[in-house]
Amino acid sequence: MITVEHLTKRYGEYTAVDDVSFACKPGRVTGFLGPNGAGKSTTMRIIAGLTPATAGTATIAGVPYRHIPNPATQVGVLLDASAQHAGRTGAEILRLSAMTMGLDRSRIDDVLALVSLTPEEAGRRVRNYSLGMRQRLGIANALLGNPQILMLDEPVNGLDPAGIHWMRGLLRNYADRGGTVLLSSHLLHEIEIIADDLIVIGQGRIVAQGTKEELLAGSGTRVKAVDDAALGQALAAARIVAHPAAGGGFHAEAEPAVVGHVALDARVHLVELRPGDNTGLEAMFLQLTQQTQREQPVNQGAFR
Ligand SMILES: Nc1ncnc2c1ncn2[C@@H]1O[C@H](COP(=O)(O)OP(=O)(O)OP(=O)(O)O)[C@@H](O)[C@H]1O
């Protein structure tokens, strides 16, 4: 279990992490989502004992990372897949880690097989690895000590669709066997598929957290009518915020049952009524981080 309580990190006047609290539970994959610069890496670096917190605590099974004896056998960490020594081969990197942890060399073959790196690939120098291969090597390194907890910063970065599918299977299996997984990403769709629990962060602050089902329950409704204008009026009269959707109809900010009821009362003939799953987490993510997004809505006029 990873427990973060009232964690704050300031760099001079700048607050990178602002009173952040969450817990990652065994058997669950927790997704840590946020736009660039939101504070994900900083939080993970504090958990891994690499950056001191200004205030608050981060513990693993109740103990700060730096106080865990042989920590890599308790927590597997991948913070920056490109940080590995480029002149060494993948196998050399794993051998060094195994020696540091006091592990049997046979474990190296096990983890290489787990991440689907062939012996030939493991024999190549890391400078010749693709980004996806570096991620796989980083995950192999994190898994080497057979830890109960995995913490991965942007692990799907650089993986192709097959690689993402593989990663999903690996993490699911790991959590199903009782492991705790914390992974960060700004790739919303991948997190939506992989994670059980979600923590959404923007400008250092948590803006939402809960199970994926809880958070997606608020993802609104896709609704379309024979007469969209009449539907729009009915929704407006019921004070339901509705955005015109591509292909006609609306994305309404209310549950399908509520939207359906409004349409029925107004005798509007619907042709589509379903949870807003198309936009899913992305709509929630954009909505929740609206105030904290670096990007402002594009002003179309700027391109004319
Ligand atoms: N050593 C440092 N000194 C000053 N500011 C820092 C330092 N490290 C991080 N920051 C700032 O803290 C903020 C959070 O950075 P962080 O890397 O944690 O974000 P992130 O959510 O991981 O972003 P990304 O998705 O882009 O990796 C950023 O504004 C960053 O510039």
The ligand as an SDF file (V2000), in Angstrom:
LIG
                    3D

 31 33  0  0  0  0  0  0  0  0999 V2000
   13.8530   20.6980   -9.5360 N   0  0  0  0  0  0  0  0  0  0  0  0
   12.8760   21.5430   -9.8630 C   0  0  0  0  0  0  0  0  0  0  0  0
   13.0200   22.8700   -9.6900 N   0  0  0  0  0  0  0  0  0  0  0  0
   12.0230   23.7320  -10.0000 C   0  0  0  0  0  0  0  0  0  0  0  0
   10.8310   23.3550  -10.4990 N   0  0  0  0  0  0  0  0  0  0  0  0
   10.6190   22.0440  -10.6890 C   0  0  0  0  0  0  0  0  0  0  0  0
   11.6250   21.0710  -10.3850 C   0  0  0  0  0  0  0  0  0  0  0  0
   11.1240   19.8440  -10.6710 N   0  0  0  0  0  0  0  0  0  0  0  0
    9.8660   20.0550  -11.1500 C   0  0  0  0  0  0  0  0  0  0  0  0
    9.5700   21.3600  -11.1500 N   0  0  0  0  0  0  0  0  0  0  0  0
    8.3050   21.9740  -11.5990 C   0  0  0  0  0  0  0  0  0  0  0  0
    7.2410   21.3610  -10.9160 O   0  0  0  0  0  0  0  0  0  0  0  0
    6.1050   21.2220  -11.7640 C   0  0  0  0  0  0  0  0  0  0  0  0
    5.6420   19.7890  -11.7660 C   0  0  0  0  0  0  0  0  0  0  0  0
    6.5370   19.0050  -12.5220 O   0  0  0  0  0  0  0  0  0  0  0  0
    6.3670   17.4360  -12.7220 P   0  0  0  0  0  0  0  0  0  0  0  0
    7.5490   16.9570  -13.5030 O   0  0  0  0  0  0  0  0  0  0  0  0
    6.1090   16.8040  -11.4110 O   0  0  0  0  0  0  0  0  0  0  0  0
    5.0420   17.3680  -13.5920 O   0  0  0  0  0  0  0  0  0  0  0  0
    4.3960   16.1200  -14.3540 P   0  0  0  0  0  0  0  0  0  0  0  0
    2.9640   16.0970  -13.9460 O   0  0  0  0  0  0  0  0  0  0  0  0
    5.1770   14.8940  -14.1030 O   0  0  0  0  0  0  0  0  0  0  0  0
    4.4870   16.5830  -15.8520 O   0  0  0  0  0  0  0  0  0  0  0  0
    4.7940   15.7590  -17.2300 P   0  0  0  0  0  0  0  0  0  0  0  0
    3.5380   15.0330  -17.5750 O   0  0  0  0  0  0  0  0  0  0  0  0
    5.0870   16.8710  -18.1960 O   0  0  0  0  0  0  0  0  0  0  0  0
    5.9480   14.8590  -16.9490 O   0  0  0  0  0  0  0  0  0  0  0  0
    6.5440   21.7390  -13.1320 C   0  0  0  0  0  0  0  0  0  0  0  0
    6.0910   23.0680  -13.2910 O   0  0  0  0  0  0  0  0  0  0  0  0
    8.0530   21.6970  -13.0650 C   0  0  0  0  0  0  0  0  0  0  0  0
    8.6320   22.6970  -13.8760 O   0  0  0  0  0  0  0  0  0  0  0  0
  1  2  1  0
  2  3  1  0
  2  7  2  0
  3  4  2  0
  4  5  1  0
  5  6  2  0
  6  7  1  0
  6 10  1  0
  7  8  1  0
  8  9  2  0
  9 10  1  0
 10 11  1  0
 11 12  1  0
 11 30  1  0
 12 13  1  0
 13 14  1  0
 13 28  1  0
 14 15  1  0
 15 16  1  0
 16 17  2  0
 16 18  1  0
 16 19  1  0
 19 20  1  0
 20 21  2  0
 20 22  1  0
 20 23  1  0
 23 24  1  0
 24 25  2  0
 24 26  1  0
 24 27  1  0
 28 29  1  0
 28 30  1  0
 30 31  1  0
M  END
$$$$
